[in-house]
Amino acid sequence: MREVQVDLKHLQGALGGTVYSAEGERIGTLTTVYLHDETRRPEWIEVRTGWLKRRLVPLDHAQVAYQRVDVPYQRRLVQDTPRVKEQDGVVVPDDEDRLFEYYGLPSADHIAHPLRPVQRG
């Protein structure tokens, strides 16, 4: 079961802030929050890791404090995250499934749904 307990309000306040790895290394800038299409809860964030490089990171076990988001993943893992395509501004379920596999998230109880962006920085 996923452990996403991050409040949307706190994430929106952190837009433009910095995302850090499990080791405390700077990964990049928080640009977008993605909501689960049915529950409308935040599940993923988009992080700008370099010029024109944006990667999705799951919010499982993430912590948010003001303009800082700490994720339990290594910087290199995030930087090497597979790219996803959006259709009509939505991340499609097939790409979400790929991301689940890439991050080693449990998928037994997971049913992929479109992910909708709430805000872009």
Buried (B, 14 or more C-beta within 10 A) or exposed (E): EBEBEBEBEBBBBBBEBBBBBEEEEEBBBBBBBBBBBEEEEBBBBBBBBEEEEBBBBBBBBBBBEEEEBBBBBBBEBBBEBEEBEBEEEBBBBEBBBBBBEBBEEEEEEEEBBBBBBBBEE
